[in-house]
Amino acid sequence: MKRKILAVTGIRSEYDILYPVLDAIRNHPNLDLELVVCGSHLSPWHGYTIKYIERDEFKICDKIEYLLSGNSDSARAKGIGILIVGLVQTVERIRPDFILVVGDREEPLAAAIVGNYLKIPVAHIGGGDAAINNADDPIRHAISKIAHIHFTICEEHRERLIKMGEEPFRIFNVGNPALDRIRTTPHLSREELSKILNFNIRNEPFIIVLQHPLSSEVEQAYEQMKITMEAVKEVGVKAVVIYPNTDPGSYDIVRAIEEYRNLPNIKICRNLERLEFVNLMRHASCMVGNSSSGFLEAPFLGLPVINVGNRQKGRLSAGNVIFVPHDKDTIKKYIKKLVFNEYFRKKIIDNTKRYLYGDGYAGERIANILAKIKVDDKLLIKKNTYILNFN
C-alpha cells in the first residue's frame, strides 16, 4: 500500500524548493502525493502563483485562503490561526501518512502543530539553519522541535539540530532540493531572456535585485529599499528587480520599487517563473538585496551576492556573499566592482564553495527516505537528548 504524503506550500520561493521533492514523490512507486495550496499562491496581488502549481499537474486536495490583506505583523499572526483551522479539517479528511513542509514561515509552523496534535509524522526540510534579526529564525527552530523527521541541507545544520537536542536517527543531511531544479532547468540564452522579459540584456552586464522586509526593521522597509534602488539607478547598470515576499513591510518595498518603473535600465517583475529566474542567475553579474537564494542557491551557480542590511546575518555563507549596510555609496561600490572588475569578481567566484548546500539530487533522497522510514512510537514520541532521564 502506498504511503500518502501531504505537502503544504504557501509562497513561490518555498514551492521552488519543494518542487523537486514533490516530483520525486509523485514518481516513486510506493508514495502518493497530495498538496495543500495556501498563502500568497492564492493572492492576485502576488501573482496568483497557484497557476504554476496547476500547470505542473500536482494533485491539489485543498486551497486555504488565510492571507489577510495588510502590512502589519498582527495580520500575519492572525493568519496563522486561520490556517491552522483549515489544515485541521484537511488533515482529518485526508489522513496522510506524513506531512511535508519546508522552511521557516507560518505555513510549516501551522502544519507542524496540526501534525503533532493529530499524531501524524511531520517531515521538515531546512531545519538547523539560522538567520538572526528576523522573526522567522525562532519559528524555524520551533518547527524543528515539533517535527519528527529532519531533512537538512548541509552538515552544519545537522550538527546544530543535534545540539538542540534532536535525536540523530531523525536527521538526514540530503542537501538543498532547490539545487535539483537548478540542475535540471533548461538553459536560455541572453537573447531568449531578453525576448521573454521584453528587456534588452543581450550584450551588456546586468544584475538581479531582490530585497525582502526584515521583521525587526519593518518601519524602515521603504527607506531601505529606496537606498538600494538609488544605488542601482546611479550605477546605471541594467537591473531586473523582483517584488518581495508577503511579510509585513512588503507593501512599503513595492511602493519604493514602483517609483523607479520608468527608468530605462530597470525592469520590474511581480513574479518570475523558475525557468527565467534560474537563467537570470546564470547570466547575471551579481545579485543585490537580501534573499535567501543568494546564500542557498547562488553558490551552486557561482553567482556573487551583495547582501544588504541585517537580513540573513548568521546564515552560513559559501563565500560568494559580501555583507554591506544600508548605505548607498557602499552598495554602489560593490556593484561596480562585481560588474566591471573582472579580477575582483573572479576572486569571489574562485573562493565559493559551490557544493556546500548539496549536489542537486536531494529530491530522490527525500522520497526514498519517506518510503522506507519506520513509523512507530519511537518516531512519533519525541525526546530531547539533553534530558538524561526519560522516566
Buried (B, 14 or more C-beta within 10 A) or exposed (E): EEBBBBBBBBBBBBBBBBBBBBBBBBEBEEBBBBBBBBBBBBBEBBBEBBEBBEEBEBEBBBBBBBBEEEBEBEBBEBBBEBBBEBBBEBBEEBEBBBBBBBBBBBBBBBBBBBBBEBEBBBBBBBBBBBBEBBBBBEBBBBBBBBBBBBBBBBEBBBBBBBEBBBBEEBBBBBBBBBBBBBBEBEEBEBEBBBEBBEBBBEEEBBBBBBBBBBBEBBEBBBEBBBBBBBBBBEBEBBBBBBBBBBBBBBBBBBBBBEBBEEBEBBBBBEBBBBBBBBBBBBBBBBBBBBBBBBBBBBBBBBBBBBBBBBBBBEBBBBBBBBBBEBEBEBBBBBBBBBBEEEEBBEEBBEEBBBBBBBBBBBBBBBBBBBBEBEBEEEBEEBEEEEEEEEE
